[in-house]
Amino acid sequence: MTSPSTAPSVTALAPETLRSWFTEHQDLVVIDVRSAAEFESMHIRGSYSVPLPLLSEHTDELAARLGSRVVLVCQSGARAEQARQRLAKAGIDTAYVLTGGAPGFAAAGGDVVKGKDRWDLERQVRLVAGSLVVLGLAGGRFVSPKIRTLAGVIGTGLTFSAATNTCAMGQALSAMPWNRAAKEPTRESAILQLPLQGVEDAAA
């Protein structure tokens, strides 16, 4: 392994390649970093649910259980890239980010498990942000010019989100009741469910 400072940039993996890897590589570990509710709605068969906040809190422990063939999945790739960067700092610099996320894999004919239909978190963020901007502009015109600052605040927040590759609004929305799964993952159910690839590779 290379040091985190020399970790490669985003290593994108096409959905078609992942489909073939499922049959070709027994050491493959696919980690879905979306919320548990998004995972319930639809996920890649055989993948593990480790939401990004949980992965961020237990990165070193998770990295110790992973081998050299890790694929990170989210909705579009943004959260999976955040996870890749965190794992790189923990010594896992060979993780792949699935292009197009879980929807892209499904569209490519990949085997997925579908459950209750929900809006994904990123779509909710776009709805809330857009609604607040419209509210700010309309309120500034018909109520008080001061309300226009709401649009500016949202714009600033979205710019900061893009620059830092984080999303405070997404984190807030993920805690809403409609975004909670029937059973939320814990360290024990998410991290400790993973096969001990890192240990097995070291012993081999």
Disulfide bonds with the S-S distance in Angstrom:
none
